[in-house]
Amino acid sequence: MAQGNTFTHRLRRLDAYAKTLDDFSVKTFSGGAVTILSTLIIVILLVSEFIDYRSVELRPELVVDKTRGEKMTINFNMTFPHAPCVLLNLDVMD
């Protein structure tokens, strides 16, 4: 029983929600339990939010443009200094 009393006494000292002065406040077992439980929940939430903040989530997305008949202007500006013009070819397919 001595161990149970010391545990209860230690838990009562952790009660952070006492509202009155120390001379008039009564620290309870349930108050200490609420303090430990709320601190544990806060730490778990902080760690999970930090892990979520540090993680990278990739969402690849491919959208097909279904509009037909519209023209798209594409400009190329490429230089091939060592290739003869006879070898260069550009094929366009729709």
MARLO-242191 format. One record per atom (N, C-alpha, C): x, y, z; atom name; residue number from 1; residue in one letter. Coordinates in Angstrom, 2 decimals. Atoms other than C-alpha are relative to their C-alpha. Layout:
+---------+---------+---------+-------+-----+---------+
|       x |       y |       z | atomo | num | residuo |
+---------+---------+---------+-------+-----+---------+
|       X |       Y |       Z |    CA | NUM |       A |
...
+---------+---------+---------+-------+-----+---------+
This chain:
+---------+---------+---------+-------+-----+---------+
|       x |       y |       z | atomo | num | residuo |
+---------+---------+---------+-------+-----+---------+
|    0.81 |   -1.19 |    0.00 |     N |   1 |       M |
|    0.00 |    0.00 |    0.00 |    CA |   1 |       M |
|    0.85 |    1.26 |    0.00 |     C |   1 |       M |
|   -0.85 |   -1.19 |   -0.07 |     N |   2 |       A |
|    2.92 |    2.34 |    0.57 |    CA |   2 |       A |
|    0.34 |    0.51 |   -1.40 |     C |   2 |       A |
|   -0.30 |   -0.42 |    1.36 |     N |   3 |       Q |
|    3.77 |    2.34 |   -3.13 |    CA |   3 |       Q |
|   -1.19 |    0.69 |   -0.64 |     C |   3 |       Q |
|    1.20 |   -0.62 |    0.54 |     N |   4 |       G |
|    0.20 |    3.16 |   -4.09 |    CA |   4 |       G |
|   -0.18 |    1.41 |    0.52 |     C |   4 |       G |
|    0.13 |   -1.33 |   -0.59 |     N |   5 |       N |
|    0.19 |    6.11 |   -1.70 |    CA |   5 |       N |
|    1.03 |    0.96 |   -0.57 |     C |   5 |       N |
|   -1.02 |   -0.89 |    0.56 |     N |   6 |       T |
|    3.48 |    7.50 |   -3.04 |    CA |   6 |       T |
|   -0.33 |    0.34 |   -1.45 |     C |   6 |       T |
|    0.40 |   -0.28 |    1.38 |     N |   7 |       F |
|    2.24 |    7.16 |   -6.61 |    CA |   7 |       F |
|   -1.14 |    1.01 |   -0.04 |     C |   7 |       F |
|    1.13 |   -0.92 |   -0.08 |     N |   8 |       T |
|   -1.00 |    8.90 |   -5.68 |    CA |   8 |       T |
|    0.48 |    1.39 |    0.41 |     C |   8 |       T |
|   -0.53 |   -1.29 |   -0.45 |     N |   9 |       H |
|    0.93 |   11.63 |   -3.87 |    CA |   9 |       H |
|    0.76 |    0.70 |   -1.14 |     C |   9 |       H |
|   -0.73 |   -0.59 |    1.13 |     N |  10 |       R |
|    3.22 |   12.17 |   -6.88 |    CA |  10 |       R |
|   -0.95 |    0.49 |   -1.09 |     C |  10 |       R |
|    0.98 |   -0.38 |    1.01 |     N |  11 |       L |
|    0.25 |   12.28 |   -9.22 |    CA |  11 |       L |
|   -0.76 |    1.25 |    0.43 |     C |  11 |       L |
|    0.68 |   -1.20 |   -0.50 |     N |  12 |       R |
|   -1.47 |   14.85 |   -7.01 |    CA |  12 |       R |
|    0.87 |    1.25 |   -0.15 |     C |  12 |       R |
|   -0.89 |   -1.15 |    0.14 |     N |  13 |       R |
|    1.59 |   17.11 |   -7.16 |    CA |  13 |       R |
|    0.05 |    0.51 |   -1.43 |     C |  13 |       R |
|   -0.02 |   -0.40 |    1.40 |     N |  14 |       L |
|    1.31 |   17.18 |  -10.97 |    CA |  14 |       L |
|   -1.25 |    0.74 |   -0.44 |     C |  14 |       L |
|    1.25 |   -0.66 |    0.36 |     N |  15 |       D |
|   -2.15 |   18.78 |  -10.89 |    CA |  15 |       D |
|    0.29 |    1.47 |   -0.33 |     C |  15 |       D |
|   -0.31 |   -1.36 |    0.46 |     N |  16 |       A |
|   -1.59 |   21.94 |  -12.97 |    CA |  16 |       A |
|   -1.23 |    0.88 |   -0.06 |     C |  16 |       A |
|    1.24 |   -0.76 |    0.16 |     N |  17 |       Y |
|   -5.22 |   23.03 |  -12.89 |    CA |  17 |       Y |
|   -0.60 |    0.43 |    1.33 |     C |  17 |       Y |
|    0.49 |   -0.51 |   -1.27 |     N |  18 |       A |
|   -5.49 |   24.13 |   -9.27 |    CA |  18 |       A |
|   -0.29 |    1.49 |   -0.16 |     C |  18 |       A |
|    0.45 |   -1.36 |    0.28 |     N |  19 |       K |
|   -7.39 |   27.44 |   -9.24 |    CA |  19 |       K |
|    0.31 |    1.00 |    1.11 |     C |  19 |       K |
|   -0.18 |   -0.92 |   -1.11 |     N |  20 |       T |
|   -6.67 |   28.91 |   -5.83 |    CA |  20 |       T |
|    1.46 |    0.05 |    0.43 |     C |  20 |       T |
|   -1.36 |   -0.07 |   -0.55 |     N |  21 |       L |
|   -3.58 |   29.82 |   -3.83 |    CA |  21 |       L |
|    0.41 |   -1.36 |    0.56 |     C |  21 |       L |
|   -0.50 |    1.29 |   -0.50 |     N |  22 |       D |
|   -1.36 |   26.98 |   -2.64 |    CA |  22 |       D |
|   -0.53 |   -0.32 |    1.40 |     C |  22 |       D |
|    0.50 |    0.25 |   -1.36 |     N |  23 |       D |
|   -2.62 |   27.44 |    0.93 |    CA |  23 |       D |
|   -1.43 |   -0.54 |   -0.01 |     C |  23 |       D |
|    1.41 |    0.38 |    0.03 |     N |  24 |       F |
|   -6.22 |   26.86 |   -0.15 |    CA |  24 |       F |
|   -0.33 |   -1.04 |   -1.07 |     C |  24 |       F |
|    0.30 |    0.94 |    1.09 |     N |  25 |       S |
|   -5.90 |   24.54 |   -3.13 |    CA |  25 |       S |
|    0.16 |   -1.44 |    0.46 |     C |  25 |       S |
|   -0.07 |    1.43 |   -0.27 |     N |  26 |       V |
|   -6.46 |   20.82 |   -3.01 |    CA |  26 |       V |
|    0.36 |   -0.68 |   -1.31 |     C |  26 |       V |
|   -0.44 |    0.70 |    1.21 |     N |  27 |       K |
|   -4.49 |   18.85 |   -5.55 |    CA |  27 |       K |
|   -0.50 |   -1.43 |    0.09 |     C |  27 |       K |
|    0.65 |    1.30 |   -0.03 |     N |  28 |       T |
|   -6.31 |   15.69 |   -6.50 |    CA |  28 |       T |
|    0.67 |   -0.97 |   -0.95 |     C |  28 |       T |
|   -0.49 |    1.06 |    0.88 |     N |  29 |       F |
|   -5.45 |   12.40 |   -8.12 |    CA |  29 |       F |
|   -0.55 |    0.18 |   -1.42 |     C |  29 |       F |
|    0.60 |   -0.18 |    1.33 |     N |  30 |       S |
|   -7.88 |   13.08 |  -10.97 |    CA |  30 |       S |
|    0.58 |    1.21 |   -0.72 |     C |  30 |       S |
|   -0.63 |   -1.17 |    0.62 |     N |  31 |       G |
|   -6.33 |   16.50 |  -11.55 |    CA |  31 |       G |
|    1.37 |   -0.34 |   -0.56 |     C |  31 |       G |
|   -1.31 |    0.44 |    0.49 |     N |  32 |       G |
|   -2.88 |   14.93 |  -11.88 |    CA |  32 |       G |
|   -0.14 |   -0.89 |   -1.21 |     C |  32 |       G |
|    0.24 |    0.89 |    1.15 |     N |  33 |       A |
|   -4.28 |   12.28 |  -14.22 |    CA |  33 |       A |
|   -0.40 |    0.81 |   -1.23 |     C |  33 |       A |
|    0.39 |   -0.86 |    1.12 |     N |  34 |       V |
|   -5.90 |   14.98 |  -16.38 |    CA |  34 |       V |
|    1.21 |    0.73 |   -0.55 |     C |  34 |       V |
|   -1.22 |   -0.69 |    0.43 |     N |  35 |       T |
|   -2.59 |   16.87 |  -16.48 |    CA |  35 |       T |
|    0.88 |   -0.92 |   -0.84 |     C |  35 |       T |
|   -0.85 |    0.94 |    0.75 |     N |  36 |       I |
|   -0.63 |   13.81 |  -17.60 |    CA |  36 |       I |
|   -0.65 |   -0.38 |   -1.32 |     C |  36 |       I |
|    0.70 |    0.39 |    1.22 |     N |  37 |       L |
|   -3.26 |   12.76 |  -20.12 |    CA |  37 |       L |
|    0.00 |    1.13 |   -1.03 |     C |  37 |       L |
|    0.03 |   -1.12 |    0.95 |     N |  38 |       S |
|   -3.57 |   16.22 |  -21.66 |    CA |  38 |       S |
|    1.39 |    0.31 |   -0.53 |     C |  38 |       S |
|   -1.37 |   -0.21 |    0.47 |     N |  39 |       T |
|    0.22 |   16.64 |  -21.82 |    CA |  39 |       T |
|    0.39 |   -1.06 |   -1.01 |     C |  39 |       T |
|   -0.29 |    1.09 |    0.93 |     N |  40 |       L |
|    0.53 |   13.26 |  -23.51 |    CA |  40 |       L |
|   -0.70 |    0.22 |   -1.34 |     C |  40 |       L |
|    0.74 |   -0.27 |    1.24 |     N |  41 |       I |
|   -2.16 |   14.15 |  -26.06 |    CA |  41 |       I |
|    0.62 |    1.16 |   -0.77 |     C |  41 |       I |
|   -0.63 |   -1.15 |    0.65 |     N |  42 |       I |
|   -0.52 |   17.51 |  -26.77 |    CA |  42 |       I |
|    1.30 |   -0.40 |   -0.67 |     C |  42 |       I |
|   -1.28 |    0.44 |    0.58 |     N |  43 |       V |
|    2.88 |   15.88 |  -27.33 |    CA |  43 |       V |
|   -0.24 |   -0.87 |   -1.22 |     C |  43 |       V |
|    0.30 |    0.87 |    1.14 |     N |  44 |       I |
|    1.39 |   13.22 |  -29.62 |    CA |  44 |       I |
|   -0.47 |    0.83 |   -1.20 |     C |  44 |       I |
|    0.49 |   -0.85 |    1.10 |     N |  45 |       L |
|   -0.45 |   15.87 |  -31.67 |    CA |  45 |       L |
|    1.11 |    0.85 |   -0.59 |     C |  45 |       L |
|   -1.11 |   -0.80 |    0.51 |     N |  46 |       L |
|    2.64 |   18.07 |  -31.93 |    CA |  46 |       L |
|    0.95 |   -0.83 |   -0.86 |     C |  46 |       L |
|   -0.90 |    0.87 |    0.76 |     N |  47 |       V |
|    4.82 |   15.17 |  -33.08 |    CA |  47 |       V |
|   -0.65 |   -0.41 |   -1.32 |     C |  47 |       V |
|    0.66 |    0.42 |    1.25 |     N |  48 |       S |
|    2.24 |   13.98 |  -35.62 |    CA |  48 |       S |
|   -0.11 |    1.15 |   -0.99 |     C |  48 |       S |
|    0.05 |   -1.16 |    0.90 |     N |  49 |       E |
|    1.80 |   17.50 |  -37.03 |    CA |  49 |       E |
|    1.37 |    0.31 |   -0.58 |     C |  49 |       E |
|   -1.35 |   -0.25 |    0.49 |     N |  50 |       F |
|    5.58 |   17.93 |  -37.30 |    CA |  50 |       F |
|    0.38 |   -1.04 |   -1.06 |     C |  50 |       F |
|   -0.29 |    1.05 |    0.98 |     N |  51 |       I |
|    5.91 |   14.58 |  -39.11 |    CA |  51 |       I |
|   -0.77 |    0.26 |   -1.28 |     C |  51 |       I |
|    0.81 |   -0.31 |    1.18 |     N |  52 |       D |
|    3.07 |   15.54 |  -41.46 |    CA |  52 |       D |
|    0.56 |    1.22 |   -0.73 |     C |  52 |       D |
|   -0.58 |   -1.20 |    0.60 |     N |  53 |       Y |
|    4.70 |   18.95 |  -42.07 |    CA |  53 |       Y |
|    1.27 |   -0.34 |   -0.77 |     C |  53 |       Y |
|   -1.27 |    0.35 |    0.62 |     N |  54 |       R |
|    8.05 |   17.35 |  -42.94 |    CA |  54 |       R |
|   -0.14 |   -1.01 |   -1.15 |     C |  54 |       R |
|    0.15 |    1.00 |    1.06 |     N |  55 |       S |
|    6.62 |   14.69 |  -45.28 |    CA |  55 |       S |
|   -0.43 |    0.66 |   -1.30 |     C |  55 |       S |
|    0.32 |   -0.50 |    1.33 |     N |  56 |       V |
|    6.32 |   15.26 |  -49.01 |    CA |  56 |       V |
|   -0.98 |   -0.97 |   -0.64 |     C |  56 |       V |
|    1.00 |    0.84 |    0.65 |     N |  57 |       E |
|    3.25 |   13.98 |  -50.79 |    CA |  57 |       E |
|   -0.10 |    0.40 |   -1.46 |     C |  57 |       E |
|    0.06 |   -0.26 |    1.43 |     N |  58 |       L |
|    3.40 |   13.71 |  -54.57 |    CA |  58 |       L |
|   -1.32 |   -0.52 |   -0.55 |     C |  58 |       L |
|    1.25 |    0.40 |    0.64 |     N |  59 |       R |
|    0.17 |   13.62 |  -56.53 |    CA |  59 |       R |
|    0.13 |    0.21 |   -1.50 |     C |  59 |       R |
|   -0.11 |   -0.16 |    1.46 |     N |  60 |       P |
|    0.92 |   12.99 |  -60.20 |    CA |  60 |       P |
|   -1.38 |    0.08 |   -0.64 |     C |  60 |       P |
|    1.30 |   -0.21 |    0.63 |     N |  61 |       E |
|   -1.88 |   14.16 |  -62.43 |    CA |  61 |       E |
|    0.22 |    0.25 |   -1.49 |     C |  61 |       E |
|   -0.06 |   -0.16 |    1.44 |     N |  62 |       L |
|   -2.36 |   13.89 |  -66.18 |    CA |  62 |       L |
|   -1.39 |    0.37 |   -0.48 |     C |  62 |       L |
|    1.29 |   -0.46 |    0.50 |     N |  63 |       V |
|   -5.13 |   15.85 |  -67.84 |    CA |  63 |       V |
|    0.06 |    0.03 |   -1.51 |     C |  63 |       V |
|    0.07 |    0.03 |    1.46 |     N |  64 |       V |
|   -6.09 |   15.22 |  -71.45 |    CA |  64 |       V |
|   -0.92 |    1.12 |   -0.46 |     C |  64 |       V |
|    0.81 |   -1.08 |    0.55 |     N |  65 |       D |
|   -7.30 |   18.26 |  -73.36 |    CA |  65 |       D |
|   -0.86 |   -0.57 |   -1.11 |     C |  65 |       D |
|    0.91 |    0.62 |    0.95 |     N |  66 |       K |
|  -10.37 |   17.06 |  -75.23 |    CA |  66 |       K |
|   -0.51 |    0.96 |   -1.06 |     C |  66 |       K |
|    0.46 |   -0.95 |    1.01 |     N |  67 |       T |
|  -10.95 |   20.21 |  -77.26 |    CA |  67 |       T |
|    0.71 |   -0.29 |   -1.31 |     C |  67 |       T |
|   -0.56 |    0.30 |    1.32 |     N |  68 |       R |
|  -10.44 |   19.56 |  -80.96 |    CA |  68 |       R |
|   -0.16 |    1.21 |   -0.89 |     C |  68 |       R |
|    0.10 |   -1.06 |    0.99 |     N |  69 |       G |
|   -9.84 |   21.93 |  -83.79 |    CA |  69 |       G |
|    0.73 |    1.27 |    0.40 |     C |  69 |       G |
|   -0.74 |   -1.19 |   -0.40 |     N |  70 |       E |
|   -7.95 |   24.50 |  -81.77 |    CA |  70 |       E |
|    1.47 |   -0.20 |   -0.35 |     C |  70 |       E |
|   -1.42 |    0.07 |    0.36 |     N |  71 |       K |
|   -4.43 |   25.32 |  -82.80 |    CA |  71 |       K |
|    0.84 |    0.49 |    1.17 |     C |  71 |       K |
|   -0.94 |   -0.39 |   -1.03 |     N |  72 |       M |
|   -1.51 |   25.57 |  -80.48 |    CA |  72 |       M |
|    1.29 |    0.44 |   -0.68 |     C |  72 |       M |
|   -1.23 |   -0.52 |    0.58 |     N |  73 |       T |
|    1.46 |   27.70 |  -81.40 |    CA |  73 |       T |
|    1.17 |   -0.47 |    0.85 |     C |  73 |       T |
|   -1.22 |    0.46 |   -0.67 |     N |  74 |       I |
|    4.81 |   26.15 |  -80.56 |    CA |  74 |       I |
|    1.18 |    0.59 |   -0.75 |     C |  74 |       I |
|   -1.20 |   -0.61 |    0.59 |     N |  75 |       N |
|    8.04 |   28.03 |  -81.19 |    CA |  75 |       N |
|    1.23 |   -0.76 |    0.47 |     C |  75 |       N |
|   -1.27 |    0.66 |   -0.30 |     N |  76 |       F |
|   11.39 |   26.25 |  -81.38 |    CA |  76 |       F |
|    1.12 |    0.95 |   -0.35 |     C |  76 |       F |
|   -1.21 |   -0.74 |    0.30 |     N |  77 |       N |
|   14.70 |   28.01 |  -81.17 |    CA |  77 |       N |
|    1.17 |   -0.87 |    0.44 |     C |  77 |       N |
|   -1.08 |    0.92 |   -0.32 |     N |  78 |       M |
|   17.42 |   25.38 |  -81.34 |    CA |  78 |       M |
|    1.15 |    0.21 |   -0.97 |     C |  78 |       M |
|   -1.20 |   -0.14 |    0.82 |     N |  79 |       T |
|   20.95 |   25.56 |  -82.61 |    CA |  79 |       T |
|    0.77 |   -1.31 |    0.05 |     C |  79 |       T |
|   -0.81 |    1.21 |    0.13 |     N |  80 |       F |
|   22.86 |   22.54 |  -83.88 |    CA |  80 |       F |
|    1.24 |    0.39 |   -0.80 |     C |  80 |       F |
|   -1.16 |   -0.53 |    0.74 |     N |  81 |       P |
|   26.30 |   23.91 |  -84.76 |    CA |  81 |       P |
|    0.80 |   -1.06 |   -0.76 |     C |  81 |       P |
|   -0.82 |    1.02 |    0.64 |     N |  82 |       H |
|   27.88 |   20.59 |  -85.75 |    CA |  82 |       H |
|   -0.81 |   -0.99 |   -0.82 |     C |  82 |       H |
|    0.83 |    0.90 |    0.79 |     N |  83 |       A |
|   24.96 |   18.96 |  -87.60 |    CA |  83 |       A |
|   -0.37 |    0.68 |   -1.31 |     C |  83 |       A |
|    0.39 |   -0.60 |    1.29 |     N |  84 |       P |
|   24.38 |   19.54 |  -91.32 |    CA |  84 |       P |
|   -1.52 |    0.07 |   -0.10 |     C |  84 |       P |
|    1.44 |   -0.24 |    0.13 |     N |  85 |       C |
|   20.94 |   20.83 |  -92.26 |    CA |  85 |       C |
|   -0.72 |   -1.18 |   -0.65 |     C |  85 |       C |
|    0.62 |    1.13 |    0.69 |     N |  86 |       V |
|   20.28 |   17.74 |  -94.42 |    CA |  86 |       V |
|   -0.47 |   -1.05 |    1.02 |     C |  86 |       V |
|    0.33 |    1.02 |   -1.00 |     N |  87 |       L |
|   20.18 |   15.54 |  -91.30 |    CA |  87 |       L |
|   -1.11 |    0.44 |    0.96 |     C |  87 |       L |
|    1.01 |   -0.50 |   -0.94 |     N |  88 |       L |
|   17.76 |   17.75 |  -89.36 |    CA |  88 |       L |
|   -1.39 |   -0.11 |   -0.59 |     C |  88 |       L |
|    1.37 |    0.18 |    0.45 |     N |  89 |       N |
|   14.06 |   16.99 |  -89.59 |    CA |  89 |       N |
|   -0.92 |    0.17 |    1.20 |     C |  89 |       N |
|    0.99 |   -0.16 |   -1.05 |     N |  90 |       L |
|   10.98 |   17.88 |  -87.56 |    CA |  90 |       L |
|   -1.32 |   -0.54 |   -0.50 |     C |  90 |       L |
|    1.28 |    0.59 |    0.37 |     N |  91 |       D |
|    7.86 |   15.73 |  -87.77 |    CA |  91 |       D |
|   -1.05 |    0.40 |    1.03 |     C |  91 |       D |
|    1.11 |   -0.38 |   -0.87 |     N |  92 |       V |
|    4.54 |   16.90 |  -86.35 |    CA |  92 |       V |
|   -1.13 |   -0.99 |   -0.24 |     C |  92 |       V |
|    1.08 |    0.96 |    0.13 |     N |  93 |       M |
|    1.77 |   14.43 |  -85.63 |    CA |  93 |       M |
|   -1.15 |    0.43 |    0.89 |     C |  93 |       M |
|    1.17 |   -0.37 |   -0.78 |     N |  94 |       D |
|   -1.75 |   15.08 |  -84.45 |    CA |  94 |       D |
|   -0.82 |   -1.24 |    0.31 |     C |  94 |       D |
+---------+---------+---------+-------+-----+---------+
